[in-house]
Amino acid sequence: MRKFRNHLIGVEQGSRVMFSDFEDGGAMWTSTGPREVRVVVEFDEPFKTVPAVLTTLSMFDIDESTNQRADLSHGNVTETGFDLIFRTWGDTRVARVRADWTAIGEVKAEDEWDLD
């Protein structure tokens, strides 16, 4: 369980089209085998500590004639941002993906100063 030491909790949310490969013949639409797309997300302002991040698929456009394989996750989470990560494999053809995310964590008070 994550316990916050601060009474100031920030919540930031967003939505991001990760790719639209059917438009330009990108790898998610034209290739086979393991494929990955990473998108860097930067927070509007930094959190005090590394926040908890939740991600979800909000739009998934896929070729109906292939197997539907999708893995959405996140990584490299810091106080200033994180990576959205979408993976597929095999013969799956993905035209486009949009991911929604929420970050929740401690934020600094207005009168809190860094003296380092």
C-alpha positions as CSV (number, residue, x, y, z in Angstrom):
1,M,0.0,0.0,0.0
2,R,1.3,3.5,-0.8
3,K,1.0,6.0,2.0
4,F,1.4,9.7,1.4
5,R,3.2,11.8,4.0
6,N,1.7,15.0,2.8
7,H,-1.8,16.5,3.1
8,L,-1.4,18.0,-0.4
9,I,-2.2,15.5,-3.0
10,G,-2.1,16.3,-6.7
11,V,-4.1,14.5,-9.5
12,E,-3.2,15.1,-13.1
13,Q,-5.0,13.3,-16.0
14,G,-4.5,13.2,-19.7
15,S,-5.3,11.5,-23.0
16,R,-2.8,10.8,-25.7
17,V,-3.0,9.3,-29.2
18,M,0.0,7.1,-29.2
19,F,0.1,6.4,-32.9
20,S,-2.0,6.3,-36.1
21,D,-0.1,3.9,-38.2
22,F,-2.7,3.1,-40.8
23,E,-2.3,6.7,-42.2
24,D,1.4,6.4,-43.0
25,G,2.0,2.6,-43.2
26,G,3.7,2.5,-39.8
27,A,5.0,-0.7,-38.2
28,M,2.0,-1.4,-36.0
29,W,-0.2,-1.6,-39.1
30,T,2.2,-3.2,-41.7
31,S,4.6,-5.4,-39.7
32,T,4.4,-8.6,-37.7
33,G,6.2,-9.9,-34.7
34,P,7.0,-8.0,-31.5
35,R,6.5,-4.2,-31.8
36,E,6.5,-1.4,-29.2
37,V,5.7,2.3,-29.2
38,R,6.7,4.6,-26.3
39,V,5.4,8.1,-25.8
40,V,6.9,10.4,-23.3
41,V,4.4,12.2,-21.1
42,E,5.5,15.3,-19.1
43,F,3.4,16.6,-16.2
44,D,2.3,20.2,-16.1
45,E,4.2,20.6,-12.9
46,P,6.4,18.2,-10.9
47,F,5.2,16.1,-8.1
48,K,7.1,16.2,-4.7
49,T,7.7,12.4,-4.9
50,V,7.2,9.8,-7.7
51,P,3.4,9.6,-8.2
52,A,1.3,6.5,-8.7
53,V,0.3,6.3,-12.4
54,L,-2.7,4.4,-13.9
55,T,-3.1,3.9,-17.6
56,T,-6.0,2.6,-19.7
57,L,-6.9,2.1,-23.4
58,S,-9.5,4.7,-24.4
59,M,-9.5,3.9,-28.2
60,F,-8.2,0.8,-29.9
61,D,-8.6,0.5,-33.7
62,I,-7.6,-2.9,-34.9
63,D,-7.9,-5.1,-38.0
64,E,-10.7,-7.6,-37.5
65,S,-9.0,-10.2,-39.7
66,T,-6.0,-10.7,-37.3
67,N,-5.7,-11.7,-33.7
68,Q,-6.3,-8.9,-31.2
69,R,-3.2,-8.6,-29.0
70,A,-2.5,-5.5,-26.9
71,D,-0.4,-4.6,-23.9
72,L,-0.6,-1.1,-22.5
73,S,1.7,-0.2,-19.6
74,H,3.9,2.6,-18.3
75,G,7.5,2.9,-17.2
76,N,10.2,5.3,-16.3
77,V,7.9,7.1,-13.8
78,T,9.6,10.2,-12.2
79,E,8.3,13.3,-10.5
80,T,8.2,15.1,-13.9
81,G,6.7,12.5,-16.2
82,F,6.6,8.9,-17.5
83,D,6.5,6.7,-20.6
84,L,3.3,5.3,-22.0
85,I,4.2,1.9,-23.6
86,F,2.0,0.0,-26.1
87,R,3.1,-3.5,-27.3
88,T,1.7,-6.0,-29.7
89,W,3.0,-9.2,-31.3
90,G,2.3,-11.9,-33.9
91,D,0.1,-11.0,-36.8
92,T,-1.9,-8.3,-35.0
93,R,-2.5,-5.2,-37.1
94,V,-3.2,-2.0,-35.0
95,A,-4.3,1.1,-36.9
96,R,-4.2,3.5,-33.9
97,V,-4.3,3.7,-30.1
98,R,-5.3,6.4,-27.6
99,A,-4.4,6.0,-24.0
100,D,-5.8,7.8,-20.9
101,W,-3.7,8.2,-17.8
102,T,-4.0,9.5,-14.2
103,A,-1.1,10.4,-11.9
104,I,-1.7,10.8,-8.2
105,G,0.9,11.9,-5.7
106,E,2.3,14.3,-3.2
107,V,2.8,18.0,-4.3
108,K,4.7,20.8,-2.7
109,A,2.9,23.4,-0.7
110,E,3.2,27.0,-1.9
111,D,5.3,28.0,1.1
112,E,7.6,24.9,0.9
113,W,11.1,25.7,-0.3
114,D,14.0,23.7,-1.5
115,L,17.2,24.8,0.3
116,D,19.5,22.3,-1.4
